[in-house]
């Protein structure tokens, strides 16, 4: 009977391994990794604000199904700035979706001391269809399996140097030089950075300055990271141009955990499914 017990114990592990080995969704892996909450439901715009632009609007989402995250509410309110900026959900597109069945990708942030929901970038809302819902459910399960099974990869030529620099960053005399050198490890050092990024040690100086790309309004952008993980998230964004949660100037334990999870999903893509990433 021992082999029966062993088989029963192995079934969940086999299921997780199978999901982990599955190919990611080319269309949905990134918004899923970046989102805190994904729901299907109906979008409801306030009638008196439908023509308004360049102002904040409270958009209601009547929830039918939760595809990622936790929400016990039948309705969610999203804080939305009505505009046609290329990095946000188009106001015209949102008007066309009013009272229709949609997929909504949401991120949370604290505004004036209270948490608010926001659409995830320009692709934060889309029409719902059975195929997309199925694809999202499968990719959510795949990413959950990746995170359950996640562990540091084999050491590379960057591993020891990245750890040494991170240890230097908690020394006030060495912090800024360490950040500069960590920024310089480039894409080759990204897996090593992600492997050790969940480091909650406080920084002696809560400041980091990173170079903006050529042509930007300012040469540097400045953040106020409180812990090592905050600074490493900013450095990873600087190197890769990806973002999995704005904790660059600090955040809650939950926000930091979500950011680390997103970067671990990205690390899996980088290591095992590089074709999913566009060439730089």
Residue, then its C-alpha position, 0 to 999 in steps of 0.5 A: x500500500x505504500x506505493x499507493x500513498x506515494x502515488x497520491x502524494x505525487x499527483x499534486x506535484x505532477x499537476x504543478x510540474x505540468x502547468x509549470x512546463x506548459x507554454x506561456x500565453x503570448x498575449x496574456x502572460x505579462x498583464x497577468x503577471x502585472x495585475x493584482x486582480x483580474x475580473x470579468x463583468x460589466x463596465x458601468x460609466x457614470x452617465x453625467x461623466x460620459x463626455x468628461x475628459x481630463x478629470x478623474x472618474x469613478x468607473x464601476x465594474x459589476x463582477x461576474x467572475x474573479x480570474x486572478x486575485x481575491x475580491x468578495x465584492x459584487x462591484x468594484x470601483x476603479x479610479x480612472x483619469x479620462x484622457x487619450x494618452x497612449x499609456x492609459x485606457x482610451x476614454x473613447x474605447x471605454x465609452x464604447x464598452x459601457x454596459x458590455x461584458x469585459x475583462x478587466x486587469x487591475x492594479x491597486x495603489x494607495x492614494x491619500x491614505x486609502x487603497x484604490x483600483x486602477x486599470x492596468x495601462x492601455x490594455x486594462x480593459x478588453x471585450x470578454x470571450x470564452x477563448x480569452x477567459x480560458x486562456x487567462x485561467x490556464x496562464x494564471x494556473x501556470x504562473x501559480x505553479x511557477x511561483x510554488x515551484x520557484x527556487x534560485x537557479x544555478x550560479x552564474x558568473x554574476x551571482x557572487x558579484x550581485x550578492x556582494x554589491x547588495x550587501x554593500x548597499x546596506x552600508x551608508x558609505x557604499x550604498x550609492x556606488x553599489x547601486x551604480x554597479x548593480x545598474x551596470x550588470x545589465x541583462x546578464x545579471x538580471x536572473x541573479x538580481x531577481x533571485x536575491x531581490x526579496x531582501x527586506x533589509x532597510x537601506x541606510x539612505x532611502x534614495x536612488x537616482x537612475x539614468x533616464x534614456x537619451x532625449x528624456x526631459x531630465x537626465x535622472x529620475x529619483x526614488x526613495x526606496x526604504x528597503x533593498x527590495x524596493x531599490x532592486x525593483x527600480x534597478x530591474x525596471x531600469x535594465x529591462x524596462x519591465x515593471x511589476x509593481x511600483x515599490x521604488x519609493x517603498x510599499x507595504x509588505x503585500x505590495x513588495x510580495x506581489x512585485x517579487x512574484x511578478x519578477x519571478x514570473x518574468x525570470x521564468x520567461x527569460x530563462x525558459x521561454x525567451x521567445x515570448x520577449x520582444x527583441x531589445 
